[in-house]
Amino acid sequence: MRENGSFLNDISRNLMKRLRLLMGEKMPPLERLNRLVEIVAKELRVDVCSCYLLQANETLELFASYGLKKEAVRKTKLNLEEGIIGEIAFQKKPIAVSDVWADPFFSYRPETGEDDFKSLMGVPLLKETRLLGVLAVQTKSNYLYSEEETELMENTAMIVSEFIASNEETFFTLKAQGPADDRIEARRLNAGLAIGQVFIHRQTRADGKLFATDPLKEIQAFHQALHTLQDDFEKLAAGTDVTQEQKTILQTYQMFLKDKGWVQKIIESIRSGLTACASVQRAGDEFCERMRRLNDDYLRERSYDFQDLTQQLLGRLSGEDWEQKNKELPEKAILAASSLGPAELLSYDKRKIKALVLENGSPTMHVAIVARSYNLPILAEIENVTTRLTPGETVIVDADNELLYLHPALDKIKEFQATLDKREKLLKEYAKLKGKPCVSKDGVKVQLNMNAGLASDIFALADGMAEEIGLYRTELPFMSAEQLPNVASQIEIYKKALKNAEGKPITFRTLDIGSDKVLPYVSHREEANPSMGWRSIRLTLDRRAILRQQLRAFIRAVDGGVLKVMFPMVSTVEEFKQAKQTLEIELQREKEKGGKLPSNIQVGTMVEVPSLLCQLDALLPLVDFISVGSNDLSQFLFAIDRSDPMIWERYDVLSPAMLKTLKFISDKADSYNVSCCLCGEMASRPLEAMALIALGFRKLSMNITALGAVKAMILSLNVKETAEYLNSQLNQPVPSLRERLRFFALDHNIVIS
């Protein structure tokens, strides 16, 4: 190579031409790679061109070379950071050295016959941000490579990377020899296994044009997109293969689209001078960002619904072609996305999708609900998933063990295919649990309830896994509104929930706001520790009008039926008395107005503040039921911040201290014949649920995705034996009983996975 600009341009043109012709020829991939390195060496007028590929055991293997000894190919291996080649791979950037023998990174490999070569310049082979290997050239002279020559090598590497990525089965077959499979740990949202090819879901963004030249035209375009989206949702909901839960979600989306406040906000933004796309993007981003700052997982995941709506609306504005997307889907597609909404998933051809891998998500997000209805496994919390995976590459989704396998070898694929076959048989067995009485092996009845926060969540009651809604969170409509929802709008929301429950009880929890769940129309102040500050019942007792209006809406929504109300974050008996008195005032008000009073009223409280434990003898005679919130109770019991990963995992809910506290609550409730339920995350995990039942809990309320696993555990459980064992361990001076309980479950054939 030479530094002369025009000479380099000629070299570049000739090289690209020859590479283009090579890619058009029919030949095996290995032969093509050998020809490729030869062409690069000759066109660049260097003595050596070599291609190293990164295998799953984190070694760079010499796969092809022109200029080095042939016997070194497939034998020379370097670790990341080993030698100059390893350093190029580790840093993912070009390195040029005029004298390798003087470079501290140089690692001499005699089998390559590189004794006579002095200069080296290498560039990483990248597919988006994923490292595939290194392409390097060498000369016998002490050559100083210019920036232009390095840039030419980078351009060449782009072509080589595309070629390598499109022939992964050939170039990465050795990845299965040894513990070599490239694995990514992830979070399971839906259990299951799948094998398929990656398809990247690209999010629709505003087109970059911020300012509108014709606001009226933009408003018309927005209304047209809105109506088109509503029609599309109606068509999806009317499909013969759409389940009831999917229809309910789509109906909820249609309600969002008809929200006058949200629509008006976008129109006002357009009138201020922004384009329709920019206005929709801005409105969606603002709301989603507000929701994502919350610590409450359920409320935070509702942001994905609004993001989904934003994406769908932007797609209609920009003319997004879903028919073309579905044509591009592989027959066995592993759908990868930074985030995904249920409407987007429903727009894909479900016959082709075998699993989802997401950067963001949680088990009760609506896309997980839709995926569950399709029996699709989901992995989430995979950082930069859309750039780490290559479109078309084969991957294995092992959601059971929370692992994603990249470029697996043939033996690994065969192993997982056999597991998939067994999985199909197991799923059929679990389906038989629907409608089956939830009774342990020794005859103990356990009631499984579900947690919900939107009317659309309640569809799971229909499949017989849950008996009622043990916790209905009422915060979301308040947080999504620009002003305090009036009584009429609240009544509509609660009536919808009651209708979907089809007569099964719903326990409505009053507003649990404050802390990180801030209402934009309620003044708030900065607090050093908001989780223990002006929140929940403290806030609504101080702003009594909010509480009174919500209780009024509950009373009218049940329309003469059963009313179950639960107050959160109660710290003293006096707080509960004030809250209950407020309910009685509203009942009297409704009576005087000639309204219909509930036929049955049950009033309870959350037990989540440790101070209440010392007041149970005074509290229990006043309540109809209690519900233990294990998330906050454990947080306050151990004095930890649940949002701080540095300390959150330091304390285990299966510690003797936590378990003895829970047993104390359960025993006290039994002594007063008061119904006691646990509705925190503990109830959602089979091992923890096993412990809770052994402690005396007979009602558990959980996220819908946990119902099947917990029910399977209960059906395999002998409560008496488990209780005897657990009680014998409660005074052990250990930080956790988790491993002991796990081994007990395994020894007694209790299903905990």
C-alpha positions in Angstrom: 0.0 0.0 0.0 1.0 3.6 -0.5 -0.1 6.9 1.1 -0.8 8.6 -2.2 -4.5 9.5 -2.2 -5.3 8.8 -5.8 -3.4 5.6 -5.7 -5.4 4.5 -2.6 -8.6 5.4 -4.4 -7.7 3.1 -7.3 -6.8 0.3 -4.8 -10.1 0.8 -3.0 -12.2 0.7 -6.2 -10.4 -2.5 -7.5 -10.7 -4.2 -4.1 -14.4 -3.5 -3.8 -15.0 -4.6 -7.3 -13.2 -7.9 -6.8 -14.9 -8.6 -3.5 -18.3 -7.8 -5.1 -17.6 -10.4 -7.9 -16.4 -12.9 -5.3 -19.6 -12.6 -3.3 -21.6 -13.3 -6.5 -19.8 -16.6 -7.2 -21.1 -20.0 -6.1 -18.6 -21.7 -3.8 -18.5 -23.1 -0.3 -18.1 -20.5 2.5 -14.7 -21.7 3.6 -13.3 -21.6 0.1 -14.8 -18.1 -0.4 -13.1 -17.0 2.9 -9.8 -18.3 1.7 -10.2 -16.5 -1.7 -11.2 -13.4 0.2 -8.1 -13.1 2.3 -6.0 -13.7 -0.8 -7.7 -11.0 -2.8 -7.3 -8.5 0.1 -3.6 -9.3 0.4 -3.0 -8.9 -3.3 -5.1 -5.8 -3.9 -3.6 -4.0 -0.8 -0.1 -5.3 -1.8 0.7 -6.7 1.6 2.5 -10.0 2.4 -0.1 -11.4 4.7 -3.9 -11.2 5.2 -5.5 -13.3 8.0 -8.9 -13.8 9.4 -9.4 -14.7 13.1 -12.9 -15.7 14.3 -14.0 -15.4 17.9 -15.3 -18.8 19.2 -17.6 -19.2 22.2 -14.8 -20.2 24.6 -13.5 -16.6 24.1 -10.6 -17.6 21.9 -9.7 -16.1 18.5 -9.1 -18.9 16.1 -7.1 -18.4 12.9 -9.7 -19.5 10.3 -8.1 -18.4 7.0 -4.8 -16.8 6.0 -2.8 -15.9 2.9 0.9 -15.6 3.7 1.1 -17.5 7.0 1.8 -21.3 7.1 -1.2 -23.3 6.1 -0.8 -25.8 9.0 -1.4 -22.9 11.4 -5.0 -22.4 10.1 -7.5 -23.8 12.7 -4.7 -24.5 15.1 -3.5 -21.1 16.2 -5.6 -19.7 18.9 -5.4 -16.5 21.0 -7.3 -15.4 24.0 -8.9 -11.9 24.2 -6.2 -9.4 25.1 -3.5 -11.9 24.1 -1.2 -10.5 21.5 -1.9 -7.6 19.2 -4.8 -9.5 17.6 -6.3 -10.2 21.0 -6.0 -6.5 21.9 -7.8 -5.4 18.7 -10.6 -7.8 19.6 -10.8 -6.7 23.2 -10.8 -3.0 22.4 -13.0 -3.4 19.3 -10.9 -0.8 17.5 -8.1 -0.9 14.8 -4.5 -1.1 15.9 -1.5 -0.5 13.5 2.1 -1.3 14.5 5.2 -0.7 12.3 7.4 -3.1 14.4 5.6 -5.9 16.1 8.7 -7.3 17.7 9.1 -4.1 19.7 5.5 -4.0 20.7 4.7 -5.1 24.3 1.4 -6.8 23.2 3.1 -9.0 20.6 2.6 -12.7 21.2 4.9 -14.9 19.0 3.4 -18.0 17.5 6.2 -20.1 15.8 3.7 -22.4 14.0 2.5 -19.4 11.9 5.9 -18.8 10.3 5.7 -15.1 11.0 9.4 -14.6 11.9 10.0 -12.4 8.8 7.0 -10.1 9.2 7.4 -6.8 11.0 4.4 -4.5 10.5 0.8 -5.4 11.4 -2.5 -3.6 11.1 -5.8 -5.2 12.2 -9.4 -4.2 12.4 -12.3 -5.8 14.4 -15.0 -7.7 12.5 -18.2 -6.4 13.9 -21.9 -7.1 13.2 -23.4 -4.0 14.7 -21.8 -4.1 18.1 -21.2 -7.9 18.2 -17.6 -9.0 17.8 -17.1 -11.7 15.2 -13.3 -11.6 14.9 -10.3 -9.7 13.5 -9.0 -9.1 10.0 -5.3 -8.4 9.9 -2.6 -7.6 7.3 1.2 -7.9 7.8 4.3 -6.8 5.8 7.9 -7.8 5.9 9.0 -4.2 6.1 8.6 -1.7 9.0 5.5 -0.1 7.4 3.7 2.8 8.9 0.0 2.6 8.1 -1.9 5.8 7.4 -5.4 6.7 8.6 -6.7 6.4 5.0 -5.3 2.8 4.8 -6.9 1.9 8.2 -10.2 3.3 7.0 -9.9 1.2 3.8 -9.4 -1.9 6.0 -12.4 -1.0 8.1 -14.5 -0.8 4.9 -13.2 -4.2 3.9 -14.0 -5.5 7.3 -17.7 -4.5 6.9 -18.0 -6.7 3.9 -16.2 -9.6 5.6 -18.4 -9.3 8.7 -21.6 -9.5 6.6 -20.2 -12.6 4.9 -19.2 -14.2 8.2 -22.5 -13.4 9.9 -24.5 -14.9 7.1 -22.6 -18.2 7.3 -22.5 -18.7 11.1 -23.1 -22.4 10.9 -19.9 -22.9 9.0 -17.6 -20.6 10.8 -18.7 -21.1 14.4 -19.3 -24.9 14.5 -16.5 -25.4 16.9 -18.3 -23.4 19.5 -19.9 -26.5 21.0 -16.6 -28.3 21.7 -16.2 -27.9 25.5 -18.1 -25.5 27.7 -18.1 -23.2 24.8 -21.7 -22.1 24.2 -22.0 -18.3 24.4 -24.6 -17.7 27.0 -26.4 -14.6 28.2 -28.2 -14.6 31.6 -31.6 -13.0 31.5 -34.9 -12.7 33.4 -37.7 -15.2 32.7 -41.1 -13.6 32.0 -42.7 -16.7 30.5 -41.2 -20.1 30.9 -40.4 -22.3 28.0 -37.9 -23.3 25.4 -37.4 -22.3 21.8 -34.9 -22.7 18.9 -35.0 -20.3 16.0 -33.5 -17.4 14.0 -33.3 -13.9 15.3 -35.6 -11.2 13.9 -35.0 -7.7 15.2 -38.1 -5.6 16.0 -37.3 -2.0 15.2 -39.2 0.7 17.0 -40.8 3.4 15.0 -39.6 6.9 15.8 -40.7 10.3 14.7 -39.2 11.1 11.3 -36.9 13.9 12.6 -39.1 16.7 11.3 -40.0 18.7 14.3 -41.8 21.8 12.9 -45.0 21.7 10.9 -45.6 24.1 8.0 -49.3 23.3 8.0 -50.7 22.5 11.5 -54.2 21.9 10.1 -52.9 19.3 7.7 -50.9 17.7 10.6 -54.1 17.5 12.8 -56.0 15.9 10.0 -53.2 13.3 9.5 -53.2 12.6 13.3 -57.0 12.1 13.3 -56.7 9.8 10.3 -54.0 7.7 11.9 -56.1 7.6 15.1 -59.1 6.3 13.3 -57.0 3.8 11.3 -55.5 2.4 14.4 -58.9 2.1 16.1 -60.2 0.2 13.0 -57.1 -2.0 13.0 -57.6 -2.9 16.7 -61.3 -3.7 16.0 -60.3 -6.0 13.2 -57.7 -7.7 15.4 -60.2 -8.1 18.2 -62.7 -9.6 15.8 -60.3 -12.3 14.6 -61.5 -15.9 15.0 -58.2 -16.9 16.6 -58.0 -14.1 19.1 -58.5 -15.2 22.7 -60.7 -13.4 25.2 -57.8 -12.0 27.1 -56.3 -10.5 23.9 -59.7 -9.0 23.0 -59.9 -7.4 26.5 -56.4 -5.9 26.1 -57.3 -4.5 22.7 -60.5 -3.0 24.1 -58.5 -1.3 26.8 -56.2 0.1 24.1 -59.2 1.4 22.3 -60.3 3.2 25.5 -56.9 4.8 25.7 -57.2 6.0 22.1 -60.6 7.6 23.0 -59.2 9.4 26.0 -60.0 13.1 25.3 -57.3 14.5 27.5 -54.5 12.6 25.8 -55.8 13.3 22.3 -56.3 17.0 23.1 -52.8 17.3 24.5 -51.4 16.0 21.2 -53.6 18.4 19.2 -52.5 21.3 21.3 -48.8 20.3 20.7 -49.5 20.3 16.9 -51.1 23.7 17.1 -48.0 25.0 18.9 -46.0 24.2 15.7 -44.9 20.6 16.1 -45.6 17.9 13.5 -48.1 15.1 14.3 -45.3 12.6 14.6 -43.2 14.8 16.9 -46.3 15.6 19.0 -47.2 11.9 19.4 -43.6 11.0 20.2 -43.4 13.8 22.8 -46.7 12.9 24.5 -45.7 9.2 24.6 -42.2 9.8 25.9 -43.3 12.2 28.6 -45.8 9.8 30.0 -43.6 6.7 29.7 -40.7 8.4 31.4 -42.9 9.5 34.3 -44.1 5.8 34.7 -40.6 4.3 34.4 -39.3 6.4 37.3 -41.7 4.5 39.6 -40.5 1.7 42.0 -43.8 -0.1 41.6 -43.2 -2.9 39.1 -46.9 -3.1 38.0 -47.3 0.6 37.4 -43.9 0.9 35.7 -44.8 -1.9 33.3 -47.9 -0.1 32.2 -45.5 2.4 30.5 -44.9 -0.3 27.9 -48.6 -0.2 27.0 -48.4 3.5 26.3 -45.1 3.0 24.5 -46.9 0.4 22.4 -49.7 2.8 21.5 -47.2 5.5 20.6 -45.4 3.0 18.3 -48.6 1.9 16.7 -49.7 5.5 16.1 -46.4 6.6 14.7 -46.5 3.5 12.5 -49.8 4.6 11.1 -48.6 8.2 10.6 -45.5 7.0 8.7 -47.1 4.2 6.7 -45.4 1.3 8.4 -45.8 -1.9 6.3 -46.7 -4.8 8.6 -47.4 -7.1 5.7 -43.8 -6.7 4.5 -42.5 -7.3 8.1 -44.3 -10.6 8.3 -42.9 -11.6 4.9 -39.4 -11.0 6.3 -40.1 -13.1 9.4 -38.2 -16.4 9.5 -40.4 -19.5 9.8 -39.0 -20.0 13.3 -38.5 -16.5 14.5 -37.0 -15.4 17.8 -38.3 -11.9 18.1 -35.8 -9.5 19.7 -36.8 -6.0 20.8 -35.7 -3.3 23.2 -39.3 -3.3 24.3 -42.5 -4.6 22.8 -46.2 -4.0 23.3 -49.1 -6.4 22.9 -50.5 -4.7 19.9 -47.1 -4.9 18.1 -46.9 -8.6 19.0 -50.5 -9.2 17.7 -49.5 -7.5 14.5 -46.9 -10.2 13.8 -47.7 -13.6 12.3 -47.9 -15.6 15.5 -47.4 -18.9 13.5 -43.8 -17.9 12.9 -42.8 -16.5 16.3 -41.4 -19.0 18.7 -40.0 -16.8 21.6 -39.4 -13.2 22.6 -36.1 -11.7 23.9 -36.4 -8.2 25.3 -34.2 -5.6 26.8 -37.0 -4.4 29.1 -40.0 -6.0 30.6 -41.7 -7.8 33.6 -43.9 -10.8 34.0 -47.3 -9.0 34.2 -46.7 -6.6 31.3 -49.5 -7.1 28.8 -47.2 -8.4 26.1 -46.2 -11.2 28.4 -49.9 -11.9 28.9 -50.4 -12.2 25.2 -47.3 -14.3 24.8 -48.5 -16.6 27.4 -51.8 -17.2 25.5 -49.5 -18.2 22.6 -47.3 -20.3 24.9 -44.3 -18.2 23.9 -41.3 -18.2 26.2 -39.9 -14.7 27.0 -36.5 -13.6 28.3 -36.0 -10.0 29.4 -33.4 -7.6 30.9 -30.9 -8.4 28.2 -28.8 -5.2 27.8 -28.5 -3.9 24.2 -30.3 -7.0 22.9 -31.0 -5.6 19.5 -27.3 -4.8 18.9 -25.9 -7.9 20.5 -27.9 -10.3 18.4 -27.5 -10.6 14.6 -30.5 -10.9 12.4 -30.8 -14.5 11.1 -28.5 -16.1 13.6 -29.7 -19.3 15.3 -30.2 -19.0 19.1 -31.7 -21.1 21.8 -34.1 -19.5 24.3 -34.0 -21.4 27.6 -36.5 -19.4 29.6 -36.8 -22.2 32.2 -33.2 -21.6 33.2 -33.1 -17.9 32.3 -30.4 -18.3 29.6 -30.1 -17.3 26.0 -27.6 -19.3 23.9 -26.0 -17.6 21.0 -24.7 -19.6 17.9 -25.2 -23.0 19.5 -23.6 -26.1 17.9 -25.5 -29.0 16.4 -25.3 -31.2 19.5 -26.7 -28.4 21.7 -29.6 -27.9 19.3 -30.4 -31.6 19.3 -30.2 -31.6 23.1 -32.7 -28.8 23.4 -35.0 -30.2 20.7 -35.4 -33.3 22.8 -36.2 -31.1 25.8 -38.7 -29.2 23.7 -40.5 -32.4 22.9 -40.8 -33.3 26.7 -41.9 -29.7 27.4 -44.9 -30.1 25.0 -46.0 -33.1 27.0 -45.6 -31.2 30.3 -47.7 -28.3 29.1 -50.5 -30.5 28.4 -50.4 -31.8 31.9 -50.4 -28.3 33.4 -53.4 -27.4 31.3 -55.3 -30.1 33.2 -54.9 -28.1 36.4 -57.3 -25.5 35.3 -60.5 -25.8 37.3 -59.0 -28.5 39.5 -59.5 -27.9 43.3 -56.4 -26.3 44.8 -56.0 -28.8 47.7 -52.8 -30.2 49.1 -52.0 -33.9 49.3 -53.1 -34.0 52.9 -56.4 -32.2 52.2 -55.6 -28.6 53.0 -57.5 -26.1 50.8 -55.5 -23.1 49.6 -57.2 -20.2 47.9 -55.3 -18.7 45.0 -56.2 -15.1 44.1 -54.6 -12.7 41.6 -53.4 -9.2 41.7 -54.6 -6.7 39.1 -54.5 -3.0 38.2 -56.6 -2.7 35.0 -59.9 -4.1 34.1 -58.1 -6.0 31.3 -56.0 -7.9 33.8 -59.0 -9.7 35.2 -59.5 -12.1 32.2 -57.4 -14.8 34.1 -60.3 -15.4 36.5 -62.0 -17.2 33.6 -59.4 -20.0 33.3 -60.2 -21.3 36.8 -56.7 -20.8 38.2 -57.6 -17.8 40.5 -60.7 -17.6 42.6 -60.9 -13.8 43.0 -59.0 -10.6 42.8 -57.1 -10.4 46.0 -55.6 -7.0 45.3 -56.9 -4.5 42.8 -54.5 -1.5 42.5 -56.4 1.7 41.7 -53.4 4.0 41.1 -53.0 3.8 37.3 -56.0 5.9 36.1 -55.0 8.6 38.6 -51.4 8.7 37.4 -52.2 8.7 33.7 -54.7 11.6 34.0 -53.7 15.2 33.8 -56.2 16.1 36.5 -58.0 14.3 39.3 -60.4 11.8 37.8 -63.9 12.7 38.8 -66.3 10.2 40.5 -68.1 9.4 37.2 -64.9 8.4 35.5 -63.8 6.3 38.4 -67.2 4.5 38.6 -66.8 3.6 34.9 -63.4 2.1 35.6 -64.5 0.0 38.6 -67.7 -1.1 36.9 -65.6 -2.4 34.0 -63.4 -4.4 36.4 -66.5 -5.9 38.2 -68.1 -6.8 34.9 -65.0 -8.6 33.8 -64.8 -10.5 37.1 -68.3 -12.0 36.3 -69.4 -12.0 39.9 -66.2 -13.1 41.6 -65.0 -10.8 44.4 -62.6 -7.9 43.9 -60.7 -6.4 46.8 -60.2 -2.7 45.9 -57.2 -1.1 47.5 -57.5 2.6 48.0 -54.9 4.9 46.4 -51.4 3.9 47.2 -49.7 7.1 46.0 -46.9 9.2 47.1 -43.2 8.0 47.4 -42.3 7.6 43.7 -45.9 7.4 42.5 -46.5 11.1 42.2 -49.8 12.6 40.9 -49.1 15.7 38.7 -52.0 17.6 40.1 -51.3 17.0 43.8 -48.5 19.1 45.3 -45.6 17.2 46.7 -42.3 17.9 48.3 -38.9 16.4 48.1 -38.3 13.8 50.8 -35.1 12.2 51.9 -36.8 8.8 52.1 -40.1 8.9 50.2 -41.0 5.3 50.8 -41.4 6.1 54.5 -42.8 9.6 53.9 -46.1 11.3 53.0 -47.7 8.5 51.0 -50.6 6.2 50.7 -53.2 6.4 53.5 -51.2 9.3 55.1 -51.7 11.3 52.0 -55.3 10.5 51.4 -56.3 11.1 55.0 -54.7 14.5 54.7 -56.4 15.1 51.4 -59.7 13.6 52.5 -61.6 14.7 49.4 -59.5 12.3 47.2 -60.3 9.4 49.6 -64.0 10.3 49.9 -64.5 10.5 46.1 -62.8 7.2 45.6 -64.9 5.5 48.3 -68.0 7.1 46.7 -67.1 5.6 43.4 -66.6 2.1 44.9 -70.0 2.3 46.5 -71.8 3.3 43.3 -69.8 0.9 41.1 -70.8 -2.2 43.0 -74.4 -1.3 42.4 -75.9 -3.1 45.4 -73.4 -6.0 45.3 -70.4 -6.9 47.5 -67.9 -4.2 48.4 -64.5 -5.1 49.6 -62.2 -2.2 50.5 -58.6 -2.4 51.7 -56.6 0.5 53.1 -52.8 0.5 52.5 -49.8 1.6 54.6 -51.7 1.7 57.8 -49.3 2.3 60.7 -51.7 2.8 63.7 -55.1 1.6 64.7 -56.2 5.2 64.7 -55.4 5.6 61.0 -57.6 2.6 60.2 -60.4 4.0 62.3 -60.2 7.3 60.5 -60.2 5.6 57.1 -63.2 3.3 58.0 -65.1 6.3 59.4 -64.6 8.0 56.1 -66.2 5.0 54.4 -69.1 5.1 56.8 -69.7 8.8 56.1 -69.9 8.1 52.3 -72.3 5.2 53.0 -74.5 7.4 55.0 -74.3 10.1 52.3 -75.4 7.6 49.6 -78.2 6.4 51.8 -79.5 9.9 52.3 -79.4 10.5 48.5 -81.5 7.4 47.9 -78.6 5.5 46.3 -78.2 1.7 46.3 -76.0 0.5 49.2 -73.8 -2.6 48.9 -75.5 -5.8 50.0 -72.3 -6.8 51.9 -69.4 -4.6 53.0 -66.0 -6.0 54.0 -63.3 -3.6 55.2 -59.7 -4.6 55.7 -56.2 -3.3 55.8 -52.7 -4.0 54.5 -50.3 -5.2 57.1 -47.0 -3.9 55.9 -45.7 -1.5 58.6 -44.0 -3.3 61.5 -45.6 -0.9 64.1 -49.0 -2.5 63.3 -47.7 -5.9 64.5 -47.7 -4.5 68.1 -51.3 -3.4 67.7 -52.9 -6.5 66.2 -54.9 -7.3 69.3 -56.6 -3.8 69.0 -56.8 -4.0 65.2 -58.2 -7.4 64.4 -61.6 -7.0 66.2 -62.2 -4.0 63.9 -61.4 -5.6 60.5 -63.1 -8.2 58.3 -59.8 -9.3 56.7 -56.1 -8.4 56.5 -53.7 -8.7 53.7 -49.9 -8.9 54.2 -47.8 -6.9 51.8 -44.6 -8.8 52.0 -42.6 -6.4 49.8 -43.0 -3.4 52.1 -43.0 -5.4 55.3 -39.6 -7.0 54.5 -38.3 -3.6 53.4 -39.2 -2.0 56.7 -38.4 -5.0 58.8 -34.8 -5.1 57.5 -34.5 -1.3 57.1 -33.6 -1.6 53.4 -34.4 0.3 50.3 -35.9 -2.1 47.7 -34.8 0.1 44.9 -31.1 -0.2 45.9 -29.6 -3.4 44.3 -26.5 -3.0 46.5 -28.5 -4.1 49.6 -31.8 -5.5 48.4 -30.5 -9.1 47.9 -28.5 -9.0 51.1 -31.6 -10.0 53.1 -33.8 -13.0 52.3 -37.6 -13.2 52.9 -36.9 -16.8 53.8 -34.8 -15.8 56.8 -36.0 -16.9 60.2 -36.7 -13.3 61.2 -39.1 -12.7 58.3 -40.8 -16.1 58.6 -41.4 -15.8 62.3 -42.9 -12.4 61.7 -45.3 -13.8 59.1 -46.2 -16.7 61.4 -47.0 -14.3 64.2 -49.4 -12.4 61.9 -51.0 -15.6 60.6 -51.5 -17.1 64.1 -52.9 -13.8 65.4 -55.4 -13.6 62.5 -56.5 -17.2 63.2 -57.0 -16.5 66.9 -59.5 -13.7 66.0 -61.0 -15.8 63.1 -60.0 -13.0 60.7 -59.3 -13.9 57.0 -55.6 -13.4 56.2 -54.1 -13.2 52.7 -50.5 -12.5 51.5 -50.3 -10.5 48.3 -46.7 -9.6 47.9 -44.0 -11.1 45.6 -43.5 -14.0 48.1 -46.8 -15.5 47.0 -45.6 -15.6 43.4 -42.7 -18.0 43.9 -43.4 -21.7 44.6 -40.7 -22.2 47.3 -41.8 -19.1 49.2 -45.4 -20.0 48.7 -44.7 -23.4 50.2 -43.2 -21.7 53.3 -46.2 -19.4 53.6 -48.7 -22.3 53.5 -46.6 -24.1 56.1 -46.8 -21.0 58.3 -50.6 -21.1 58.2 -51.5 -18.9 55.2 -54.5 -20.2 53.3 -55.0 -17.4 50.9 -52.3 -16.2 48.5 -52.7 -13.4 45.9 -50.1 -13.2 43.1 -49.4 -12.1 39.5 -51.3 -14.1 37.0 -48.1 -15.7 35.5 -47.3 -17.4 38.8 -50.7 -19.2 39.3 -49.9 -22.4 37.5 -46.5 -23.0 39.1 -47.8 -22.3 42.6 -50.9 -24.5 42.1 -48.7 -27.4 40.9 -46.6 -27.0 44.1 -49.7 -27.1 46.3 -51.0 -30.2 44.7 -47.7 -31.9 45.4 -47.5 -30.6 49.0 -48.1 -32.3 52.4 -48.8 -29.3 54.5 -48.5 -31.0 57.9 -45.0 -32.5 57.1 -43.8 -29.2 55.7 -45.1 -27.2 58.7 -43.4 -29.5 61.2 -40.1 -29.2 59.4 -40.3 -25.4 59.0 -41.3 -24.9 62.6 -38.3 -26.9 63.7 -36.0 -24.5 61.8 -37.4 -21.1 62.7 -35.0 -20.6 65.6 -31.8 -21.6 63.7 -29.1 -18.8 63.8 -28.8 -18.7 60.0 -29.4 -15.7 57.6 -31.7 -17.8 55.4 -33.6 -21.1 55.3 -33.8 -21.1 51.5 -31.4 -23.9 50.8 -32.8 -26.1 53.6 -36.4 -25.6 52.3 -35.3 -26.3 48.8 -33.7 -29.6 49.7 -36.7 -30.5 51.8 -38.9 -29.8 48.8 -36.7 -31.9 46.5 -36.5 -34.8 49.0 -40.3 -34.8 49.4 -41.1 -34.5 45.6 -42.6 -31.0 46.0 -42.8 -29.2 42.7 -41.0 -25.9 43.2 -39.5 -25.1 39.8 
